[in-house]
Amino acid sequence: MIRLAKSEDIPRLQELLEQILIVHHQARPDVFKSKGSKFTDAELEAVINDSKKPVFVYEDDEGRILGHLFLMIKEETENDGFTDSENLSEEENTLFNNGTDPEESNEEAQEVQVTVSVSKDGKFLNDKDGNPMAGRSITLTGKSTYNMDDALKLAHDLYYPGGSEVGYDYHEDKNGIYDGIIYKLWGYDKSDVPNIKSVLNYDTRNLGSALSRTVQNGDELHFFIQARSGKDKFAFFTEKEATYTQGQKITLKLRQRNDYGGSFSNCADASIYINGVKQEGLLTDSKGNVTLPELEAGQSYFVTAEKLITTAEGTEVTDISAAYTIVTVVSANE
């Protein structure tokens, strides 16, 4: 159904406008910037409410907006030909351009380093060499900007047997929309698992433009297959790496966030593993804190958390994504 846009359509319109900008940037990064917006929400609402600038949207049977059309009604003048953009008013240029200045968009290629983690059912999946995909560093090169799709594709090429060609699938649907859906992650098809989630740093909202989001140096990307769609919380230790002196008390904090990007909370009653070995009786407390046993100096330890719950059907499942931290213990003499 095609209808006039309404104020409540603004979030989805902003997502579609962002997708268009990304497509332009990917085709001509020398001309188009990777991020920016034509309108603030307030400006977009003003356009929607202006009868001389009608905005139409196409809505499918499920109420999802798949496309939009911006128009401007102008009175016919004596000179009824096309108008050069330089003769348009500033307001008209704002409405019809892509929000970028070509003269300012000649960005040089840069290197961006991010970390990628991949897990399923609360445990990290292994790479092609049998090592856990927890905070693995990748370096993106050859472009001026990069997005989450670039990073995840490269992670598969570097660490998955057979690369992204066999282990990864992220494509547009029949309507030409990506909508943030990962169709295959680490060899697991979307149709065979409850749900595939993506997280940029600590933002668990999977927007329609999720994998089009730009990544910066130092960003942390998490991708996990949920045991229960929309139920598994994203969990993380507040410190990804920490160094302690032998004999020093090592206390870690585990936090979590729900599937829809709500408030953060402490993750209690999670079991702790050190280098893959479960520490019997060692659980996070009501504040998400846990104190590790004394560890030998001169080593780094891979610490992970797991929280299992029993469903109403009597099945034991994970309640959180895989979480990790690296703890290094040094001698008191160093």
VEXLUMDO-591458 format. One line per 4 residues: their letters; for each residue z, y, x of N, C-alpha, C, O. Coordinates in pm, whole numbers, plus 50000, padded with zeros to 5 digits. Each point is the difference from the previous one (the first is absolute). Example, Ala and Ser with C-alpha at 12.3 -4.5 7.8 and 13.67 -1.06 7.14 Angstrom:
<rs>
AS = 50780/49431/51319/50000/50119/49911/50000/50120/50090/50066/49998/50104 | 49862/50107/49861/50006/50119/50082/50073/50109/49923/50017/50111/50051
</rs>
This chain:
<rs>
MIRL = 50000/49882/50085/50000/50118/49915/50000/50124/50088/50074/50007/50099 | 49842/50090/49866/49997/50128/50069/50073/50102/49914/49973/50013/49881 | 50119/50059/50179/50079/50100/49927/50033/50116/50093/49981/49992/50122 | 50068/50115/49819/50048/50113/50079/50129/49963/50072/50083/49928/49946
AKSE = 49932/50121/50174/50120/49973/50076/50120/50073/49940/49985/50105/49938 | 50133/49837/50083/50125/50058/49954/50093/50020/50120/49977/49945/50108 | 50127/50132/49872/50093/50029/50110/50060/49873/50058/50023/49991/50121 | 50004/49910/49793/50060/49876/50049/49905/49917/50087/50041/49903/50062
DIPR = 49831/50136/49940/49902/49930/50085/50001/50051/50144/49934/49942/50086 | 50139/50166/49942/49993/50066/50131/50030/49905/50117/49925/50002/50097 | 50183/49915/49899/50023/49911/50115/49882/49909/50032/49967/49980/50117 | 49970/49964/49779/49885/49912/50023/49878/50079/50048/49925/49952/50085
LQEL = 50056/50169/49863/49890/50083/50047/50017/50034/50148/49902/50001/50075 | 50220/50026/49966/50024/50029/50141/49968/49878/50087/49947/50015/50110 | 50085/49865/49841/49966/49878/50075/49849/49986/50014/49951/49968/50108 | 49975/50057/49783/49854/49986/50005/49939/50106/50092/49906/49971/50074
LEQI = 50146/50149/49922/49951/50104/50090/50025/49964/50145/49918/50028/50087 | 50197/49910/49939/50031/49957/50137/49904/49891/50045/49958/49998/50116 | 50007/49909/49793/49906/49894/50035/49863/50058/50037/49937/49953/50095 | 50019/50148/49831/49871/50063/50029/50003/50066/50137/49905/49989/50078
LIVH = 50204/50078/49952/50013/50066/50130/49995/49899/50113/49936/50024/50102 | 50132/49863/49881/49999/49895/50103/49860/49945/50021/49958/49979/50114 | 49968/49997/49776/49862/49950/50012/49914/50098/50079/49924/49959/50087 | 50088/50170/49882/49925/50101/50073/50037/50000/50148/49914/50007/50087
HQAR = 50216/49984/49940/50045/50003/50139/49951/49878/50078/49958/50011/50115 | 50047/49871/49821/49956/49878/50069/49851/50004/50031/49956/49946/50101 | 49966/50119/49812/49856/50009/50023/49966/50105/50105/49913/49978/50084 | 50157/50135/49912/49972/50109/50094/50131/50061/50051/50037/50109/49958
PDVF = 50034/49820/50131/50125/50055/50051/49981/50128/50080/50095/50075/50022 | 49783/49949/50022/49972/50122/50074/49991/50122/49909/50004/50114/50046 | 49983/49862/49825/49984/50109/49904/50121/50013/49907/50047/50110/49971 | 50003/49774/49982/50105/50002/49899/50135/49960/50058/50010/49904/50077
KSKG = 50092/50168/49885/50136/49966/50039/50048/49875/49926/49944/49962/49897 | 50159/49975/50157/50051/49875/49942/50102/50023/49890/50028/49909/49922 | 50027/50209/50072/50102/50024/49898/49995/50145/49956/49945/50087/50068 | 50112/49935/49818/49996/50132/49938/49979/49982/49850/49975/49889/49954
SKFT = 50035/50216/49972/49984/49992/49856/49933/50126/49949/50028/50110/50048 | 49885/49874/49855/49938/50117/49940/50102/50083/49925/49998/50123/50005 | 50092/49808/49927/50092/50068/49910/50144/49955/50021/50026/49885/50037 | 50066/50206/49939/50137/49957/49975/50005/49948/49857/49905/50020/49924
DAEL = 50203/49915/50039/50013/49952/49862/49992/50116/49901/49939/49988/49894 | 50121/50125/50142/49999/50116/49910/49859/50055/49984/49960/50038/49890 | 49964/49967/50220/49861/50048/49992/49914/49906/49918/49915/50044/49923 | 50108/49826/50094/49922/49902/49924/50032/50010/49851/49911/49986/49916
EAVI = 50214/50038/50052/50037/50016/49859/49933/50123/49940/49959/49998/49885 | 50031/50109/50195/49935/50122/49951/49852/49974/49973/49946/50051/49901 | 49988/49872/50184/49860/49966/49978/49984/49917/49873/49910/50025/49919 | 50178/49876/50063/49993/49914/49881/50015/50081/49872/49937/49969/49899
NDSK = 50145/50135/50106/50026/50080/49880/49902/50115/49982/50012/50078/49905 | 49890/49933/50185/49899/50106/49990/49878/49946/49926/49932/49910/50049 | 50041/50145/49834/49889/49949/49917/49865/50021/50065/49903/49933/49963 | 50087/50157/50135/49873/50023/50068/49981/49908/50120/49895/50002/50064
KPVF = 50206/49917/49966/49992/49906/50112/50049/49862/49953/50100/49950/50050 | 49830/49990/49854/50048/49872/49947/49998/49888/50105/49908/49991/50082 | 50193/49927/49913/50010/49883/50088/50002/49876/49910/50087/49987/49913 | 49819/49922/50110/49993/49876/49923/50046/49883/50087/49982/50002/50122
VYED = 50076/49898/49816/50038/49877/50070/49943/49881/49925/49981/50004/49878 | 49992/49889/50197/49960/49874/49939/50119/49906/50005/50055/49973/50107 | 49986/49976/49777/50117/49914/49987/49957/49862/49950/49926/49991/49903 | 50119/49902/50164/49962/49866/49955/50088/49954/49884/50085/50075/49952
DEGR = 49893/49801/50003/50072/49948/49883/50150/49987/50024/50078/49995/49905 | 49961/49998/50222/50142/49988/50033/50066/50134/50026/50116/50007/50040 | 49808/50102/49937/50056/50133/50018/49998/50051/50142/50062/50102/50030 | 49868/49827/50059/49994/50043/50140/49883/50094/50021/49888/49970/49959
ILGH = 50137/50144/50104/49894/50097/50027/49921/49956/50122/50056/49982/50108 | 49813/50001/49874/49915/49949/50107/49909/50107/50062/49949/49981/50110 | 50032/50129/49821/49912/50103/50054/50025/50134/49933/50069/50009/49899 | 49872/50095/50159/50018/50134/49943/49874/50082/50019/49914/49966/50081
LFLM = 50076/50142/49843/49886/50091/50009/50052/50142/49979/50057/50032/49895 | 49922/50054/50205/50039/50140/49990/49875/50082/49963/49895/49986/50063 | 50118/50099/49838/49889/50085/49957/50044/50146/50001/50119/50031/49996 | 49781/50057/50008/50026/50142/49983/49893/50056/49908/49881/49987/50027
IKEE = 50161/50074/49864/49907/50056/49902/49971/50145/50040/50090/50083/50009 | 49779/49944/50015/49960/50135/50039/49894/50049/49903/49916/49923/49952 | 50088/50205/50019/49902/50059/49911/49866/50011/50072/49996/50033/50119 | 49895/49940/49808/49866/50007/50059/49969/50145/50036/50027/50091/49922
TEND = 49916/49928/50196/49965/50134/50044/49849/50011/50017/49926/49903/49982 | 50031/50217/50051/49857/50022/50018/49945/49918/50114/49888/49949/49993 | 50190/50038/50114/49960/49916/50114/50053/49861/49976/50115/49969/50033 | 49800/49945/49911/50049/49868/49954/49972/49892/50102/49972/49887/49960
GFTD = 50033/50141/50168/49978/49897/50100/50132/49954/50060/50107/50040/49954 | 49885/49877/50147/50121/49955/50069/50058/50116/50080/49927/50089/50043 | 50202/49910/49975/50068/50105/50073/50051/49947/50132/50062/49894/50003 | 49912/50177/50107/50053/49960/50129/50152/50006/49995/50058/50085/49932
SENL = 50005/49823/50141/50146/49997/49998/50061/50130/50049/50111/50035/49963 | 49813/50038/50124/50057/50123/50052/50006/50108/49893/50072/50099/50017 | 49853/49883/49873/50003/50096/49890/50102/49963/49893/50019/50076/49905 | 50046/49807/50110/50103/49960/49904/50128/50077/50029/50027/50041/50113
SEEE = 50052/49976/49782/50129/50064/50019/50092/49907/50077/49973/49880/50010 | 50135/50175/50045/50097/49918/50073/50057/49892/49908/50023/49887/50042 | 50000/50150/49832/50055/49905/49903/49904/49884/49975/50042/49885/49988 | 49828/50146/50003/49900/49897/49975/49986/49907/50120/49987/49879/49985
NTLF = 50017/50178/50135/49994/49915/50119/50119/49907/50007/49986/49885/50041 | 50131/50163/49921/50119/49916/50001/49984/49883/49906/50043/49888/50029 | 49892/50137/49855/49985/49893/49900/49904/49893/50046/50023/49882/49972 | 49869/50156/50098/49895/49903/50028/49992/49951/50143/49931/49901/50025
NNGT = 50136/50163/50068/49993/49944/50135/50101/49889/50016/50078/49972/49909 | 49923/49964/50208/50087/49883/50021/50132/50038/50065/50075/49912/50043 | 49955/50215/49965/50129/50043/50053/50005/50008/50151/50108/50015/50057 | 49777/49977/50010/50001/50006/50146/49906/50110/50047/49909/50040/49928
DPEE = 50112/50006/50191/49915/50099/50064/49924/49930/50111/50059/49966/50103 | 49810/50010/49879/49923/49927/50102/50014/50059/50139/49998/49926/50098 | 50017/50207/49913/50008/50061/50132/50130/49965/50070/50010/50012/50122 | 50091/49944/49799/50128/49967/50060/50021/49850/50010/50110/49956/50034
SNEE = 49787/49964/49935/50020/49857/49986/49945/49917/50115/49993/49877/49990 | 49967/50187/50118/49950/49925/50114/50116/49950/50085/50031/50055/50105 | 50033/49838/49847/50118/49947/50066/49960/49896/50103/49911/49918/49975 | 50153/50084/50140/49969/49904/50105/50068/49867/49972/50103/49994/49933
AQEV = 49838/49899/50120/50060/49867/49985/50133/49997/50072/50017/50063/50104 | 50078/49864/49839/50132/49992/50061/50053/49858/49987/49953/49921/49919 | 50146/50049/50163/50068/49871/49992/50128/50017/49918/50075/50096/50018 | 49948/49808/49893/50121/50001/49918/50064/49862/50010/49934/49898/49978
QVTV = 50194/50098/50055/50072/49873/50011/50100/49987/49886/50082/50088/49977 | 49908/49800/49952/50091/49971/49889/50050/49857/50015/49951/49925/50084 | 50148/50037/49836/50045/49862/49998/49968/49938/49865/50002/50067/49897 | 49968/49804/50105/49964/49926/49879/50089/49876/49989/50014/49925/50096
SVSK = 50044/50056/49786/50080/49881/49972/49941/49929/49879/49957/50064/49904 | 50040/49802/50101/49944/49921/49890/50096/49886/49969/50038/49925/50089 | 50002/50062/49785/50094/49895/49963/49967/49941/49864/49921/50056/49924 | 50140/49832/50049/49980/49930/49872/50132/49932/49961/50063/49933/50081
DGKF = 49976/50087/49793/50121/49935/49948/50122/50026/50089/50083/49911/50019 | 49927/50209/50034/50118/50038/50077/50000/49957/50145/50101/50018/50068 | 49789/49927/49982/49992/49958/50141/49871/50053/50062/49896/50005/49935 | 50115/50034/50192/49882/50050/50069/49900/49887/50022/50037/49888/50037
LNDK = 49836/50143/49940/49894/49904/50030/49970/50005/50150/50025/50101/50065 | 49921/49791/49987/49971/49993/50143/49859/50044/50032/49910/49991/49916 | 50071/50057/50206/49866/50034/50045/49931/49875/50055/50055/49890/49991 | 49826/50126/50064/49923/49885/50047/50065/49928/50118/49963/49887/50032
DGNP = 50135/50178/50033/50072/49938/50111/50138/49949/49961/50077/49955/50084 | 49954/50054/49787/50127/49949/49951/50115/50099/50007/50116/49963/49982 | 49854/50164/50044/50104/50102/50007/50009/50076/49866/49898/50019/49934 | 50222/50024/50026/50016/50065/49870/49930/50136/49994/50001/50076/50097
MAGR = 49938/49952/49789/49933/50128/49980/50103/50104/49954/49999/50045/49885 | 50087/49991/50207/50107/50096/49971/49987/50119/50093/50025/49989/50120 | 49936/50125/49827/49989/50121/50081/49901/49988/50113/50027/50050/50110 | 49860/49887/49868/49901/49982/50106/49921/50129/50020/49948/50057/49904
SITL = 50044/49988/50218/49931/50125/50032/49849/49981/50002/49949/49901/50053 | 49981/50194/49888/49854/50002/50010/49958/50144/50030/50066/50095/49960 | 49823/49919/50112/49948/50132/50035/49863/50018/49938/49907/49925/50028 | 50082/50176/49888/49874/50031/49932/49923/50101/50085/50055/50101/50044
TGKS = 49815/49871/49978/49919/50087/50084/49863/50022/49937/49956/49924/49914 | 49977/50184/50131/49861/50023/49963/49978/50097/49886/49885/50037/49974 | 50221/50005/49955/49984/50091/49888/50100/50115/50014/50091/49996/50083 | 49889/50106/49836/50093/50113/50005/50123/49974/49914/50108/50051/50030
TYNM = 49877/49870/49864/50115/49964/49916/49985/49855/49956/49890/49944/50003 | 50222/49997/49955/50000/49860/49960/50088/49984/49876/50089/50080/49974 | 49882/49813/49950/50083/49973/49883/50060/49860/50010/49980/49929/50098 | 50095/50033/49799/50069/49871/50001/49902/49884/50005/50028/49897/50062
DDAL = 49859/50118/49873/49897/49895/50002/49951/49977/50143/49986/49886/50043 | 49988/50222/50030/49959/49987/50140/50102/49920/50080/49964/49911/50077 | 50164/50122/49904/50106/49935/50077/50014/49853/49964/50015/49916/50089 | 49981/50053/49783/50019/49861/49958/49880/49914/50042/50018/49884/50038
KLAH = 49864/50171/49955/49881/49926/50044/50009/49969/50149/49971/49888/50042 | 50069/50211/50038/50012/49978/50144/50110/49899/50031/49985/49918/50091 | 50125/50087/49835/50108/49903/50021/49950/49858/49979/50037/49910/50075 | 49880/50069/49824/49941/49867/49978/49907/49963/50115/50001/49886/50047
DLYY = 49918/50210/49998/49906/49970/50109/50074/49963/50128/49953/49916/50077 | 50161/50147/49947/50075/49974/50122/50086/49874/49993/50013/49928/50099 | 50045/50045/49785/50107/49901/49995/49976/49881/49906/50070/49899/50010 | 49833/50112/49898/49979/49889/49907/49887/49909/50049/49898/50050/50047
PGGS = 50119/49819/49945/49893/49908/50044/49871/50025/49921/49998/49988/49877 | 49896/50048/50192/49874/50028/49933/49983/50146/49962/49892/50040/49954 | 50213/50041/50064/49990/50143/49975/49996/50039/49853/50026/49919/49911 | 49939/50207/50067/49999/50054/49863/49891/49939/49914/50009/49999/49878
EVGY = 49887/49950/50187/49889/49944/49924/50044/49882/49913/49947/49979/49891 | 50150/49946/50157/50046/49884/49923/50139/50019/49939/50036/49931/49905 | 50043/50162/50150/50138/50012/49955/50032/50118/49912/50109/50007/49944 | 49797/50086/50041/50031/50126/49933/49887/50040/49906/49882/49982/50031
DYHE = 50156/50074/49853/49899/50048/49905/50058/50118/49923/50100/49988/49929 | 49834/50125/50085/50036/50121/49926/49869/50065/49960/49928/50051/50086 | 50040/49949/49785/49870/50050/49957/50012/50070/49865/50102/49991/49932 | 49794/50078/50032/49998/50069/49870/49976/49898/49889/49939/49895/50022
DKNG = 50108/50138/49856/49980/49910/49887/49864/50027/49936/49920/50077/50052 | 50055/49860/49835/49869/50013/49934/49971/50142/49954/49885/50036/49975 | 50220/50044/50014/49982/50139/49959/49991/50095/50120/49996/50122/49983 | 50001/49820/50139/49989/50081/50119/50130/50064/50044/50001/50099/50074
IYDG = 50112/49844/49880/50131/50055/50030/50078/49903/50086/50000/49880/49975 | 50066/50173/50127/50084/49915/50086/50136/49974/49936/50045/49886/49992 | 50020/50220/49962/50128/49991/49928/50110/49933/50081/50096/49949/49942 | 49893/50051/50191/50109/49953/50084/50023/49851/49999/50104/49954/50047
IIYK = 49803/49967/49899/50021/49856/49986/49950/49925/50123/49884/50013/50039 | 50205/49909/50022/49961/49912/50111/49967/49864/49942/50085/49936/49938 | 49793/50018/50082/49956/49874/49939/50032/49879/50088/50010/49888/49951 | 50006/50136/50177/50041/49892/50090/50080/50059/50115/49959/50096/50064
LWGY = 50158/49843/49961/50086/50044/50109/50041/49878/50081/50059/49906/49947 | 49911/50098/50182/50037/49894/50094/49958/49862/49947/50071/49901/50014 | 49808/50097/49925/49944/49875/49950/50043/49961/49861/49950/49901/49946 | 50143/50174/49993/50048/49969/49865/49922/50082/49898/50002/50123/50005
DKSD = 49932/49809/49902/49925/50069/49895/50094/50057/49895/50101/49938/49966 | 49866/50178/49985/50079/50067/49896/50020/49910/49878/50106/50003/49938 | 49793/49919/50028/50007/49916/49880/50096/49883/50016/50038/49936/49902 | 50001/50035/50223/50086/49884/50026/50147/50036/50022/50083/49912/50019
VPNI = 49949/50217/49980/50137/50044/50025/50042/50098/49890/49915/50059/49934 | 50216/49959/50047/50046/50091/49894/49953/50144/50016/49956/50062/49904 | 50055/49992/50218/49962/50140/50022/49999/50031/50149/50077/49941/50077 | 49836/50152/49963/49994/50046/50139/50035/50148/50002/49939/50081/49931
KSVL = 50162/49953/50150/50049/50138/50006/49967/50065/50135/49992/49933/50103 | 49988/50198/49893/49984/50077/50123/50101/50112/50001/50029/50061/49897 | 50026/49967/50222/50101/50105/50015/49965/50083/50123/49980/49945/50108 | 50014/50185/49877/49980/50091/50112/50134/50065/50032/50053/50076/49920
NYDT = 50000/49891/50197/50135/50041/50037/50096/49944/49893/50019/49879/49994 | 50042/50205/49923/50092/49947/49899/49952/50030/49858/50078/49989/49906 | 49795/50048/50080/49945/50032/49867/49945/49872/49938/49894/49952/50040 | 50178/49994/49860/49961/49873/49939/49908/50018/49881/49958/49901/49940
RNLG = 50010/50222/50023/49909/50020/49887/49860/49958/50042/49950/50046/50103 | 49986/49868/49818/49861/49962/50030/49907/50082/49912/49958/49956/49893 | 50010/50163/50156/49910/50089/49927/49860/49941/49999/49967/49911/50078 | 49951/50140/49830/49863/49953/49996/49928/50023/50131/49908/49926/50035
SALS = 50135/50177/50039/49939/50032/50129/50081/49944/50116/49988/50049/50113 | 50095/49850/49862/50098/49953/50099/49943/49981/50139/50049/50061/50095 | 49847/49855/49920/49950/49970/50134/49910/50110/50055/49954/49992/50114 | 50019/50110/49807/49925/50115/50049/50092/50104/50061/49953/50101/50053
RTVQ = 50178/49877/49940/50093/50097/50056/49985/50006/50152/49990/49898/50067 | 50010/50224/49985/49983/50022/50143/50123/49954/50076/50113/50020/49955 | 49865/49918/50162/50111/49958/50085/50004/50087/50124/49897/50046/50050 | 50225/49976/49998/50023/50085/50117/50069/49918/50109/50047/49890/49976
NGDE = 49957/50167/50144/50070/49936/50111/50144/49966/49961/50072/50085/49947 | 49967/49791/50079/50138/49960/49973/50026/49948/49860/50111/49958/49971 | 49789/50045/49942/50021/49950/49863/50027/49850/50001/49951/49926/50085 | 50129/50031/49817/50031/49858/49983/49936/49952/49871/50026/50053/49892
LHFF = 49889/49845/50120/49929/49945/49884/50053/49860/49971/50007/49915/50089 | 50030/50062/49788/50054/49871/49959/49914/49944/49886/49967/50071/49905 | 49998/49803/50107/49924/49932/49895/50071/49869/49971/50026/49920/50090 | 50005/50057/49784/50072/49876/49970/49957/49940/49867/49968/50071/49904
IQAR = 50034/49797/50094/49967/49924/49880/50130/49970/49926/50090/49936/50055 | 49919/50111/49823/50122/49984/49923/50012/49859/49942/49900/49938/49963 | 50222/50013/50031/50025/49872/49934/49998/50017/49848/49964/49909/49926 | 50077/50211/50029/49998/50035/49858/49938/50139/49988/50053/50096/50055
SGKD = 49837/49914/49875/49927/50125/49990/50090/50112/49946/50059/49988/49893 | 49950/50120/50186/50077/50115/49958/50150/49985/50014/50074/50091/49962 | 49973/49797/50093/50144/49975/50008/50054/50009/50142/50107/50057/50022 | 49822/49888/50075/50049/50002/50138/50013/50145/50049/49905/50077/49989
KFAF = 50209/49958/50063/50021/50136/50051/49955/50008/50146/50003/49901/50073 | 49955/50216/49967/49966/50024/50140/50128/50025/50076/50076/50091/49966 | 49950/49830/50138/50124/50011/50077/49970/50041/50144/49893/49971/50053 | 50204/50098/50009/49980/50045/50138/50136/50030/50063/50093/50045/49933
FTEK = 49915/49930/50197/50115/50044/50077/49979/50148/50034/49887/50044/50025 | 50221/50031/49976/49986/50144/50024/49957/50033/50142/49950/50110/50026 | 50069/49797/50067/49951/50016/50137/49908/49884/50033/50037/49884/49986 | 49841/50150/50058/49905/49894/50036/50028/49943/50139/49972/49883/50026
EATY = 50083/50199/50062/50037/49956/50134/50129/50071/50040/50019/50118/49971 | 50069/49808/50095/50125/50062/50046/50049/49927/50124/49983/49878/50013 | 50077/50197/50079/50054/49943/50123/50152/50016/50003/50053/50108/49972 | 50014/49784/50061/50146/50001/50004/50047/49950/50136/49931/49923/50067
TQGQ = 50187/50121/49972/50064/49951/50122/50081/49875/49967/50063/49993/49894 | 49935/49910/50195/50074/49876/49976/50146/50031/49967/50066/50077/50069 | 49982/49860/49825/50135/50024/49954/50011/50108/49894/50102/50011/49933 | 49791/50069/50053/49998/50104/49898/49978/49938/49862/49922/49906/49987
KITL = 50144/50146/49913/49985/49950/49863/49860/50031/49949/49955/50114/50008 | 49976/49784/49940/49863/50017/49949/50004/49989/49849/50013/49891/49945 | 49975/50222/49988/50000/50003/49853/49866/50053/49951/49956/50109/50039 | 49981/49815/49877/49869/50036/49945/50014/50032/49851/50094/49955/49934
KLRQ = 49812/50124/50015/49998/50032/49857/49867/49960/49940/49894/50033/50053 | 50111/49895/49834/49881/49955/49929/49988/50078/49869/50093/50003/49920 | 49790/50058/50060/49975/50079/49878/49884/49938/49923/49928/49915/50051 | 50055/50129/49825/49893/49946/49917/49951/50107/49903/50069/50098/49972
RNDY = 49809/49880/49979/49942/50090/49901/49920/49917/49901/49935/49903/50039 | 50071/50135/49834/49933/49917/49900/49849/50017/50003/49945/50077/50079 | 49989/49850/49834/49855/49990/50000/49930/50130/49964/49883/50018/50031 | 50187/50073/49903/49934/50119/49946/50039/50128/50071/49974/50110/49951
GGSF = 50088/49876/50166/50031/50119/50078/50122/50075/49954/50010/50121/50021 | 50083/49810/49915/50123/50066/49955/50093/50029/50116/49958/50002/50116 | 50167/50021/49852/50096/50037/50104/50030/49882/50092/49986/49884/49962 | 50056/50150/50160/50040/49897/50096/50140/49951/49964/50080/50073/49941
SNCA = 49949/49803/50096/50133/49945/49978/50035/49906/50115/49911/49956/50073 | 50217/50014/49942/50044/49907/50102/49967/49858/49957/50008/49966/49881 | 49956/49952/50214/49965/49860/49970/50117/49910/50041/50023/49976/50119 | 50051/49976/49782/50117/49916/50025/49965/49852/49990/49901/49962/49938
DASI = 50183/49956/50125/49991/49853/49989/49871/49942/50059/49951/49898/49954 | 49996/50169/50148/49882/49947/50069/50044/49920/50121/50091/50041/50073 | 49846/49845/49949/50029/49916/50117/49931/50058/50123/49897/50067/49989 | 50160/49908/50128/49948/50054/50126/49953/49886/50090/50067/49898/50015
YING = 49816/50122/50043/49944/49905/50097/49986/50071/50134/49959/50117/50005 | 50074/49815/50104/49980/50052/50134/49906/49905/50074/50032/49883/50020 | 49852/50169/50020/49896/49918/50065/49968/49876/49917/49981/49890/50053 | 50014/50130/49816/49961/49892/49909/50111/49906/49959/49977/49909/49920
VKQE = 50144/50109/50134/50112/49912/49968/50093/50068/49901/50050/50109/50026 | 49973/49828/49860/50088/50057/49898/50144/50002/50050/50049/49901/50054 | 50018/50213/49929/50139/50016/50040/50088/49965/49881/50022/50083/49911 | 50029/49797/50087/50074/49950/49885/50120/50090/49968/50080/50034/50087
GLLT = 49929/50001/49786/50112/50081/49953/49989/50148/50030/50089/50077/49965 | 49801/49964/50099/49983/50141/50035/49911/50067/49896/49880/49973/49994 | 50179/50115/49924/49929/50067/49892/50022/50151/50008/50101/50046/50052 | 49803/50029/49895/50021/50145/49989/50105/50026/49892/50008/49927/49902
DSKG = 50073/50179/50118/50105/50031/49902/49945/50090/49890/49879/50023/49991 | 50210/50028/49925/49958/50081/49886/49930/50129/50041/49927/50060/49921 | 50096/49983/50203/49934/50120/50052/49874/49968/50081/49939/50088/50060 | 50023/49783/49940/49882/49958/50075/50025/49983/50148/49906/49979/50076
NVTL = 50220/50030/49966/50033/49990/50142/50031/49856/50041/50048/49919/49920 | 49922/50051/50205/50034/49869/50055/50027/50018/50150/49928/50071/50069 | 50178/49864/49980/50034/50005/50142/49961/49868/50065/50043/49893/49958 | 49874/50116/50146/49949/49881/50066/50106/49942/50094/50088/50072/50048
PELE = 49904/49796/49978/50089/49940/50100/49964/50055/50138/49892/50056/50018 | 50196/49928/50078/49972/50050/50135/49880/49928/50059/49991/49877/49994 | 49918/50200/50061/49875/49944/50053/49996/50017/50151/50055/50094/50056 | 49878/49812/50009/49989/50001/50146/49916/50116/50047/49899/50033/49938
AGQS = 50141/50030/50171/49928/50114/50054/49871/49955/50069/49984/49884/50037 | 49925/50213/49979/49875/49972/50070/49891/49944/49912/49900/49950/50050 | 50118/50056/49817/49900/49945/49910/49978/50093/49881/50083/50086/49967 | 49801/49894/49970/49972/50066/49872/50000/49893/49893/49953/49888/50022
YFVT = 50098/50146/49861/50016/49904/49891/49924/50048/49877/50006/50117/49961 | 49922/49788/49978/49922/50026/49880/50089/49965/49880/50026/49883/49972 | 50019/50221/49958/50094/49982/49890/49929/50022/49867/49934/50103/49981 | 50078/49802/49928/49936/50010/49869/50102/49977/49889/50111/49951/50025
AEKL = 49851/50086/49855/50088/49983/49884/49927/49924/49891/49878/50006/49988 | 50200/49922/49933/49946/49925/49886/50102/50002/49887/50119/49980/50023 | 49833/50046/49857/50090/49999/49884/49937/49914/49890/49895/50034/49946 | 50170/49856/50023/49952/49910/49896/50084/50013/49875/50122/50018/50008
ITTA = 49813/49973/49878/50071/50002/49873/49949/49884/49915/49895/49942/50029 | 50178/50025/49868/49960/49894/49908/49956/50062/49868/50075/50075/49938 | 49804/49894/50020/49945/50055/49877/50063/49933/49878/50073/49901/50014 | 49899/50151/49870/50051/49942/49875/49949/49858/49979/50062/49920/49930
EGTE = 49824/50050/50133/49943/49865/49989/50059/49905/50102/49964/49882/50004 | 50127/50168/50080/50065/49915/50098/49925/49987/50131/50032/49914/50081 | 49868/50172/49940/49921/49995/50124/50055/50099/50101/50031/50114/49966 | 49981/49842/50158/50047/50089/50107/49881/50074/50060/49905/49938/50048
VTDI = 50101/50196/49948/49889/50082/50051/50058/50115/50081/50119/50030/49992 | 49794/50035/50085/50043/50116/50076/50012/50121/49909/49927/50013/49902 | 50166/50075/50132/50017/50124/49924/49949/50121/50077/49989/50109/49945 | 49979/49870/50185/49956/50111/50084/49884/49956/50088/49975/49881/50020
SAAY = 49954/50219/50032/49897/49972/50099/50067/49964/50132/50121/50017/50016 | 49801/49933/50078/50054/49974/50134/50036/50132/50067/49929/50099/49985 | 50182/49902/50088/50044/50120/50072/50042/49959/50141/50049/49889/50021 | 49930/50200/50074/50031/49965/50139/50053/50120/50077/49982/50115/49960
TIVT = 50083/49856/50151/50034/50099/50100/50008/49930/50135/50026/49880/50006 | 49953/50193/50101/50011/49947/50136/50126/50056/50064/50014/50122/50014 | 50076/49790/50024/50126/50039/50063/49997/49960/50148/49983/49882/50032 | 50032/50213/50055/50003/49973/50144/50143/50023/50051/50063/50102/49970
VVSA = 49987/49801/50107/50134/50010/50055/49990/50010/50152/49938/49915/50064 | 50122/50188/49991/49997/50020/50145/50140/49981/50058/50100/50010/49929 | 49905/49963/50198/50128/49981/50068/50076/50132/50007/49940/50107/50005 | 50191/49883/49994/50082/50121/50008/49983/50072/50132/50035/50117/50012
NE = 49912/49812/50090/49981/50060/50132/49869/50076/50013/49978/50070/50099 | 49935/49917/49802/49869/50066/50010/50010/50148/49962/49899/50072/50002
</rs>
